[in-house]
Amino acid sequence: MGVHEQQPRTGVNSIAFHSHQLACRLAYIHEVSRRTVEFGCAIVIIGLLAGVAGAATTLLLHGVEHLTYHYSFGTLLTAVGGSSAIRRAAGPMIGGALAGCGWWLLRRHTEIPSLSSAISEPRRLPRLPLCIDATLQVVLVGSGASLGRESAPRQIAAALGDFGTTRLALTARDREILLSCAAGAGLGAVYSVPLGGALFTASILLRTWHPRAVGAALITSSLAVAVAAPVTHLEHPLTWPDFELSPLFAFLAVAISPLAAAVGLAFDRVMTAARPRIQMRSWTLIPAIAGAGLLTGVCSIWWPELPGNGRSILTVSVNSGLTLGAAAMILLLKPLLTAVFLRAGAVGGLITPALATGAAAGSLVALALNQWAGTDIAVSALSLTCAAGVLAITQRAPAFAALFVWELAHPPYWLLVVFAIAAFASHGLRRLRDKRLAG
């Protein structure tokens, strides 16, 4: 009798158990579906906000440039060339003093973490300090500092993205992916490089090629570029000369890779030595950064390509506007001035200063060969080929370097292959060097 009494109970328990399992599975499916939908919504929000960040920093940068050099139309290079010697010297000095004062006041009250470390932390980003720090960077670069402008839109985009996705149910990994996408999309928006921004996210910030991360990076970067386009399209594009495809360019890309690797490694070493180990907080930030601005301004009296993030150097390199002596001096001064600003306590990007240094090195080689060996090498092509190799070294990402230079400069399509050859060859040389040192 006892056996017969247990059978119904077992059946009831089995049904209850399977019902509970089914309910758990349905709840899990519902939760996954909700998170997937919210992740998709977050991607759109991140892309739109990153575009706003790119447009805002571009407008502010142009406003500071126009105020510093008192011009209303044209490029920064034209404006610096048309300014008086006093304005060239005083403009970067005043901008440096203002930025130094802002950093002194900001750093007295809060610690500004690096963006990569802040993104990897599970807690909320310090949004306001990051945005103020980014604004000071734009003011400094707009007034002529030899630093890149790409760090500012990355910080603002990440801060806005963190704010815009606060109410969404995101896992820690999804949050890291989205904030990294925001930073990469900010870079893409300010330079109008959607693929470059996506590759920056995947290969440098996240270091993964997982389809979820790559897909999110492509969508956010493309959206950001589209949103910022009404502002960024006003920037004057580089004008490329006409030249035909030649197998010689592939050979030159391989031949110049040792020089690109050497310049990139030297650039890295100088920047590492110049950057203070502890963030500077004292009032000496004001005279130090002002002094770096004054030095840059004085040098610009003879070499007007030096102020700014390096776009002026890329412009004259593409237009073959450099002389042999000017290319040599810019190759020496651009990284040194960038290092002086870092040593003084300033913060800024290093992508375009590295590009400009590589472009000057490539122009120097092309001009020297054309003058002394009687060759007819296209200076514009070789300068940016070397720039791609240098960027591959400084960013440790050859695919990003080749694509970023190609999207930024808008050269003929086939030069992407040339840039890739130089970038991967330079990167390969660095890896061989690292293995020898490790062994």
C-alpha positions as CSV (number, residue, x, y, z in Angstrom):
1,M,0.0,0.0,0.0
2,G,2.9,2.4,0.8
3,V,4.3,1.8,-2.7
4,H,1.0,2.7,-4.3
5,E,0.7,5.8,-2.2
6,Q,4.2,7.2,-3.4
7,Q,3.6,6.9,-7.1
8,P,1.1,9.8,-7.4
9,R,3.4,12.0,-5.3
10,T,6.4,11.2,-7.6
11,G,4.3,12.1,-10.7
12,V,3.2,15.4,-9.1
13,N,6.8,16.2,-8.1
14,S,8.0,15.5,-11.6
15,I,5.4,17.7,-13.2
16,A,6.2,20.5,-10.7
17,F,9.9,20.1,-11.4
18,H,9.5,20.2,-15.2
19,S,7.2,23.2,-14.8
20,H,9.8,25.0,-12.7
21,Q,12.5,24.2,-15.3
22,L,10.3,25.6,-18.1
23,A,9.5,28.7,-16.2
24,C,13.2,29.3,-15.5
25,R,14.1,28.8,-19.2
26,L,11.4,31.2,-20.3
27,A,12.6,33.7,-17.7
28,Y,16.1,33.3,-19.0
29,I,15.1,33.7,-22.6
30,H,13.1,36.8,-21.7
31,E,16.1,38.3,-19.8
32,V,18.5,37.5,-22.7
33,S,16.0,39.0,-25.2
34,R,15.6,42.1,-23.1
35,R,19.3,42.6,-22.7
36,T,19.8,42.1,-26.5
37,V,17.2,44.7,-27.2
38,E,18.7,47.1,-24.7
39,F,22.2,46.5,-26.0
40,G,21.0,47.4,-29.5
41,C,19.4,50.5,-28.2
42,A,22.6,51.4,-26.4
43,I,24.6,51.0,-29.6
44,V,22.4,53.7,-31.3
45,I,22.5,56.0,-28.3
46,I,26.3,55.7,-28.1
47,G,26.8,56.4,-31.8
48,L,24.6,59.5,-31.7
49,L,26.2,60.9,-28.6
50,A,29.7,60.2,-29.9
51,G,28.8,62.2,-33.0
52,V,27.6,65.1,-30.8
53,A,30.9,64.9,-28.9
54,G,32.9,65.0,-32.2
55,A,31.0,67.9,-33.6
56,A,31.2,69.9,-30.3
57,T,35.0,69.5,-30.0
58,T,35.5,70.3,-33.6
59,L,33.5,73.6,-33.3
60,L,35.3,74.5,-30.1
61,L,38.7,73.8,-31.7
62,H,37.9,75.9,-34.8
63,G,36.7,78.7,-32.5
64,V,39.9,78.7,-30.5
65,E,42.0,78.6,-33.7
66,H,40.2,81.5,-35.2
67,L,40.5,83.5,-32.0
68,T,44.2,82.8,-31.6
69,Y,45.3,83.6,-35.1
70,H,42.5,86.0,-36.0
71,Y,41.3,84.6,-39.3
72,S,37.8,83.8,-40.6
73,F,38.4,81.4,-43.5
74,G,41.1,78.9,-44.7
75,T,43.3,76.3,-43.0
76,L,45.3,76.7,-39.8
77,L,48.5,76.6,-41.8
78,T,47.3,79.6,-43.9
79,A,46.3,81.4,-40.7
80,V,49.6,80.9,-39.0
81,G,51.5,81.9,-42.1
82,G,49.5,85.1,-42.3
83,S,49.9,86.1,-38.7
84,S,52.4,88.4,-37.3
85,A,55.4,87.1,-35.3
86,I,54.1,88.5,-32.1
87,R,50.7,86.7,-32.5
88,R,52.4,83.5,-33.5
89,A,54.5,83.6,-30.3
90,A,51.9,85.0,-27.9
91,G,48.9,82.9,-29.1
92,P,50.1,79.5,-28.0
93,M,51.6,81.0,-24.8
94,I,48.3,82.6,-23.7
95,G,46.4,79.4,-24.6
96,G,48.9,77.4,-22.6
97,A,48.5,79.6,-19.6
98,L,44.7,79.3,-19.7
99,A,44.9,75.5,-20.0
100,G,47.5,75.3,-17.3
101,C,45.3,77.4,-14.9
102,G,42.3,75.2,-15.7
103,W,44.3,72.0,-15.0
104,W,45.7,73.4,-11.8
105,L,42.2,74.2,-10.5
106,L,40.8,70.9,-11.7
107,R,43.5,68.6,-10.4
108,R,43.5,70.3,-7.0
109,H,40.0,68.8,-6.4
110,T,39.9,65.5,-8.3
111,E,42.0,62.8,-9.9
112,I,41.7,62.5,-13.7
113,P,42.1,58.8,-14.6
114,S,43.2,57.6,-17.9
115,L,40.2,56.8,-20.1
116,S,41.2,53.1,-20.7
117,S,41.5,52.5,-16.9
118,A,38.2,54.3,-16.2
119,I,36.4,52.2,-18.8
120,S,37.7,48.9,-17.3
121,E,36.4,49.8,-13.9
122,P,32.8,48.7,-13.1
123,R,31.9,52.0,-11.4
124,R,30.5,55.1,-13.1
125,L,32.9,57.3,-15.0
126,P,33.9,60.6,-13.5
127,R,31.9,62.4,-16.2
128,L,32.3,66.1,-15.4
129,P,36.1,65.9,-14.7
130,L,36.6,64.0,-17.9
131,C,34.6,66.6,-19.9
132,I,36.4,69.6,-18.3
133,D,39.8,67.9,-18.9
134,A,38.8,67.3,-22.6
135,T,37.7,70.9,-23.0
136,L,41.1,72.1,-21.7
137,Q,42.8,69.9,-24.2
138,V,40.9,71.4,-27.1
139,V,41.7,74.9,-25.9
140,L,45.4,74.0,-25.7
141,V,45.5,72.3,-29.1
142,G,43.4,75.1,-30.7
143,S,45.8,77.7,-29.5
144,G,48.7,75.9,-31.3
145,A,50.0,73.2,-28.9
146,S,51.8,70.3,-30.6
147,L,49.4,67.7,-29.3
148,G,46.7,65.6,-30.9
149,R,43.0,66.5,-30.6
150,E,41.6,63.0,-30.7
151,S,41.8,62.4,-26.9
152,A,39.2,65.0,-26.1
153,P,36.3,63.7,-28.2
154,R,37.0,60.2,-26.9
155,Q,36.7,61.3,-23.3
156,I,33.5,63.4,-23.9
157,A,31.9,60.6,-26.0
158,A,32.6,58.0,-23.3
159,A,31.3,60.3,-20.6
160,L,28.1,61.0,-22.6
161,G,27.7,57.4,-23.4
162,D,28.0,56.4,-19.7
163,F,25.3,59.0,-18.9
164,G,23.0,57.9,-21.8
165,T,23.1,54.2,-20.9
166,T,22.7,54.6,-17.1
167,R,19.1,53.2,-17.0
168,L,19.8,50.2,-19.3
169,A,20.4,46.7,-17.9
170,L,23.9,46.0,-19.2
171,T,26.4,43.4,-18.0
172,A,29.9,44.6,-17.0
173,R,31.3,43.3,-20.3
174,D,28.6,44.9,-22.4
175,R,29.3,48.2,-20.6
176,E,33.0,47.9,-21.3
177,I,32.3,47.2,-25.0
178,L,29.9,50.2,-25.3
179,L,32.1,52.7,-23.6
180,S,35.1,51.6,-25.7
181,C,32.9,51.9,-28.8
182,A,32.0,55.4,-27.6
183,A,35.7,56.4,-27.3
184,G,36.5,54.9,-30.8
185,A,33.5,56.5,-32.3
186,G,34.5,59.9,-30.9
187,L,37.9,59.5,-32.7
188,G,36.1,58.4,-35.9
189,A,33.7,61.4,-35.7
190,V,36.4,64.1,-35.2
191,Y,38.5,62.8,-38.1
192,S,35.7,61.5,-40.3
193,V,37.2,58.0,-40.3
194,P,34.4,55.5,-39.6
195,L,36.4,52.3,-40.3
196,G,39.4,53.8,-38.5
197,G,37.3,54.5,-35.4
198,A,35.9,51.0,-35.4
199,L,39.4,49.4,-35.7
200,F,40.7,51.6,-32.9
201,T,38.0,50.2,-30.7
202,A,38.5,46.6,-31.6
203,S,42.3,46.4,-32.0
204,I,43.5,48.9,-29.4
205,L,40.9,49.4,-26.7
206,L,39.2,46.0,-26.6
207,R,41.8,43.9,-28.3
208,T,39.3,41.5,-29.6
209,W,37.7,40.5,-32.9
210,H,34.6,39.1,-31.4
211,P,31.6,39.8,-33.8
212,R,29.6,41.4,-31.0
213,A,32.3,43.9,-30.3
214,V,33.3,44.5,-33.9
215,G,29.7,44.9,-35.0
216,A,29.0,47.4,-32.2
217,A,32.1,49.4,-33.1
218,L,31.3,49.6,-36.8
219,I,27.7,50.8,-36.1
220,T,28.6,53.4,-33.4
221,S,31.6,54.8,-35.4
222,S,29.5,55.1,-38.6
223,L,26.6,56.8,-36.8
224,A,29.0,59.2,-35.1
225,V,30.7,60.2,-38.3
226,A,27.3,60.8,-39.9
227,V,26.1,63.0,-37.0
228,A,29.3,65.0,-37.0
229,A,29.5,65.3,-40.8
230,P,27.7,68.7,-41.0
231,V,30.6,70.2,-38.9
232,T,33.6,68.1,-40.0
233,H,32.9,68.4,-43.7
234,L,33.8,72.1,-43.4
235,E,37.5,71.1,-42.9
236,H,39.6,71.4,-45.9
237,P,40.4,68.0,-47.4
238,L,43.9,67.1,-48.6
239,T,44.4,67.6,-52.3
240,W,46.3,64.7,-53.9
241,P,48.4,65.1,-57.1
242,D,47.8,62.7,-60.0
243,F,50.2,59.8,-60.3
244,E,49.9,56.4,-61.8
245,L,50.1,53.0,-60.1
246,S,53.6,51.5,-60.0
247,P,55.1,48.4,-58.5
248,L,57.8,50.7,-57.2
249,F,55.5,51.9,-54.4
250,A,55.3,48.4,-52.9
251,F,59.1,48.1,-53.0
252,L,59.4,51.6,-51.4
253,A,56.9,50.6,-48.6
254,V,59.2,47.6,-47.7
255,A,62.4,49.6,-48.1
256,I,61.2,52.5,-45.8
257,S,59.8,50.2,-43.1
258,P,63.1,50.1,-41.1
259,L,63.2,53.9,-41.0
260,A,59.5,54.0,-40.0
261,A,60.2,51.5,-37.2
262,A,63.2,53.5,-36.0
263,V,61.3,56.8,-36.0
264,G,58.3,55.2,-34.3
265,L,60.4,53.6,-31.6
266,A,62.3,56.8,-31.0
267,F,59.0,58.7,-30.8
268,D,57.7,56.2,-28.2
269,R,60.8,56.5,-26.1
270,V,60.8,60.3,-26.1
271,M,57.1,60.5,-25.1
272,T,57.5,57.9,-22.4
273,A,60.5,59.7,-20.9
274,A,58.7,63.1,-21.1
275,R,55.4,62.0,-19.5
276,P,55.5,62.6,-15.7
277,R,54.9,59.5,-13.7
278,I,52.7,61.4,-11.2
279,Q,50.0,63.8,-12.5
280,M,51.2,67.4,-11.9
281,R,49.0,69.4,-9.6
282,S,50.9,72.5,-8.5
283,W,50.6,76.1,-9.8
284,T,53.7,75.5,-11.8
285,L,51.5,74.0,-14.5
286,I,50.6,77.6,-15.6
287,P,54.1,78.9,-16.4
288,A,55.3,75.5,-17.6
289,I,52.6,75.0,-20.2
290,A,52.7,78.7,-21.1
291,G,56.5,78.3,-21.7
292,A,55.9,75.3,-23.9
293,G,53.4,77.3,-25.9
294,L,55.9,80.2,-26.2
295,L,58.6,77.8,-27.5
296,T,56.2,76.4,-30.1
297,G,55.1,79.9,-31.1
298,V,58.7,81.1,-31.6
299,C,59.5,78.0,-33.7
300,S,56.4,78.7,-35.8
301,I,57.9,82.0,-36.9
302,W,60.2,80.0,-39.1
303,W,58.2,76.8,-39.5
304,P,54.4,77.7,-39.5
305,E,53.6,74.0,-40.0
306,L,54.5,73.2,-36.3
307,P,51.4,74.6,-34.4
308,G,48.5,72.3,-33.9
309,N,48.0,68.6,-34.0
310,G,50.0,67.9,-37.1
311,R,47.5,68.3,-39.9
312,S,49.5,71.2,-41.3
313,I,52.5,69.0,-41.7
314,L,50.4,66.3,-43.5
315,T,49.0,69.0,-45.8
316,V,52.4,70.3,-46.9
317,S,53.7,66.7,-47.2
318,V,50.9,65.7,-49.5
319,N,51.2,68.9,-51.5
320,S,55.0,68.4,-51.7
321,G,55.4,71.8,-50.1
322,L,58.4,71.0,-47.9
323,T,62.0,71.7,-48.6
324,L,64.7,69.3,-47.6
325,G,65.8,71.6,-44.7
326,A,62.2,72.2,-43.5
327,A,61.5,68.4,-43.5
328,A,64.6,67.8,-41.4
329,M,63.7,70.5,-38.9
330,I,60.1,69.4,-38.6
331,L,61.2,65.8,-38.1
332,L,63.3,67.0,-35.2
333,L,61.1,69.7,-33.7
334,K,57.6,68.1,-33.9
335,P,58.3,65.3,-31.4
336,L,60.4,67.4,-29.2
337,L,57.7,70.1,-28.9
338,T,55.1,67.4,-28.2
339,A,57.4,66.0,-25.5
340,V,57.9,69.5,-24.0
341,F,54.1,69.9,-23.5
342,L,53.8,66.5,-21.9
343,R,56.7,67.2,-19.6
344,A,55.0,70.5,-18.6
345,G,52.0,68.6,-17.4
346,A,49.7,69.0,-20.4
347,V,47.5,66.1,-21.7
348,G,46.6,65.4,-25.3
349,G,46.6,62.8,-28.1
350,L,49.7,61.4,-29.8
351,I,48.2,59.9,-32.9
352,T,48.5,62.9,-35.2
353,P,51.9,64.1,-33.8
354,A,53.2,60.6,-34.6
355,L,51.7,60.8,-38.1
356,A,53.2,64.2,-38.7
357,T,56.6,63.0,-37.5
358,G,56.4,60.0,-39.9
359,A,55.3,62.2,-42.8
360,A,58.2,64.5,-42.2
361,A,60.6,61.5,-42.2
362,G,59.1,60.1,-45.4
363,S,59.3,63.5,-47.1
364,L,62.9,63.9,-46.1
365,V,63.8,60.6,-47.7
366,A,61.9,61.3,-50.9
367,L,63.3,64.8,-51.3
368,A,66.8,63.6,-50.6
369,L,66.6,60.8,-53.2
370,N,65.0,63.2,-55.8
371,Q,67.6,65.8,-55.2
372,W,70.8,63.7,-54.9
373,A,70.0,60.5,-56.8
374,G,67.9,62.1,-59.6
375,T,64.9,59.9,-58.9
376,D,61.3,61.0,-59.4
377,I,59.5,59.6,-56.3
378,A,56.1,61.0,-55.4
379,V,56.8,62.8,-52.1
380,S,53.2,62.7,-51.0
381,A,52.9,58.9,-51.4
382,L,56.2,58.1,-49.6
383,S,55.5,60.6,-46.8
384,L,52.2,59.0,-45.8
385,T,53.6,55.5,-46.4
386,C,56.2,56.3,-43.7
387,A,53.6,57.9,-41.6
388,A,51.5,54.6,-41.6
389,G,54.6,52.7,-40.6
390,V,55.4,55.0,-37.7
391,L,51.8,54.9,-36.5
392,A,51.8,51.1,-36.6
393,I,54.8,51.2,-34.2
394,T,53.4,53.8,-31.8
395,Q,49.9,52.2,-31.6
396,R,51.0,48.6,-32.0
397,A,48.1,48.1,-34.5
398,P,49.2,47.9,-38.1
399,A,45.7,47.4,-39.6
400,F,44.4,50.4,-37.8
401,A,47.4,52.5,-38.8
402,A,47.1,51.7,-42.5
403,L,43.3,52.2,-42.6
404,F,43.4,55.4,-40.5
405,V,46.0,57.1,-42.7
406,W,44.1,56.1,-45.8
407,E,40.8,57.3,-44.6
408,L,42.3,60.5,-43.2
409,A,44.1,61.5,-46.3
410,H,41.7,60.2,-49.0
411,P,44.4,59.1,-51.4
412,P,43.8,56.8,-54.4
413,Y,42.4,53.4,-53.4
414,W,45.4,51.4,-54.3
415,L,47.6,53.3,-51.8
416,L,45.8,51.4,-49.0
417,V,47.7,48.3,-50.0
418,V,51.0,50.3,-49.9
419,F,50.2,51.7,-46.5
420,A,49.3,48.2,-45.2
421,I,52.7,46.8,-46.5
422,A,54.6,49.5,-44.7
423,A,52.5,49.2,-41.5
424,F,52.8,45.4,-41.3
425,A,56.5,45.4,-42.2
426,S,57.3,48.0,-39.6
427,H,55.2,46.1,-37.0
428,G,57.0,42.9,-37.9
429,L,60.4,44.6,-37.4
430,R,59.3,45.7,-34.0
431,R,58.2,42.3,-33.0
432,L,61.5,40.8,-34.1
433,R,63.3,43.4,-32.1
434,D,61.2,42.6,-29.0
435,K,61.9,38.9,-29.3
436,R,65.6,39.5,-29.6
437,L,65.6,41.7,-26.5
438,A,63.4,39.2,-24.6
439,G,65.7,36.3,-25.6
